[in-house]
């Protein structure tokens, strides 16, 4: 496929840059004493992670943004390495990371120490940004279609694109946030999902969107260098909220958002587990469907080690990502 070698080379560069500046960034977080506070309702085994540096999402956000900007600057010299379709997902990555960073900071040093930003305020900010990105995708990129497997023509959903886009962006942002609860889990799941959409974009001829995806994959692998068990840093909401929102934006731009729940099966399942747990708790006046929700902690409480949960969830994610790519190729 056209541009594959360049795309993979750029992904390798983003990995190297992330790993190189990872240690200085980790030392900075430690000096600033930006350490994770563990909530009391979580599994007891999580308390040993108290104080681990968080807000590590900026470790993969900075290289991703820097490389995309440098590639865009190359266009001024007549070398087209990346196109305008990178701008919107990159904006989503940055703007949602700001919401997450505020939430992280509030939970560490702010007035709501140990709690973070109020759920209502966080949701309001997410909805506002989602409305903005839905509008920009439809009116700036002129994209309001979905590609149905085996259908020869895209289906234009018209005005319904707005509520669909808002739901997907807000929902996926929070879904990845719920997934981020174990060393390496959210990073591996998201790297797999972005790689899947990178492949889909290549097959659709969206070479520049594909490059953005693989640049982010490379940066996520660099982040995982410091985040796999035992984690030296966590991505925090600054990373998880931005990854989920950006994944939804990429899916919408690719027009293959119909396979997003398949490719992102783990974040979707994590969200469903929380919804079921809360609903069952209310209906039964205090009984629990799972030992703990989100569901990755349920399996941990049943005796799976953290590494077993992460590895098995990643294997499921990889299988469903391949299924999603296969369906998108029909």
Helices and strands as residue ranges (DSSP letters): H 4-31, G 44-49, H 57-74, G 75-77, H 85-108, H 119-139, E 145-146, E 155-156, H 160-179, H 185-203, H 207-227, H 236-254, G 257-259, H 260-263, H 265-283, H 295-301, H 306-328
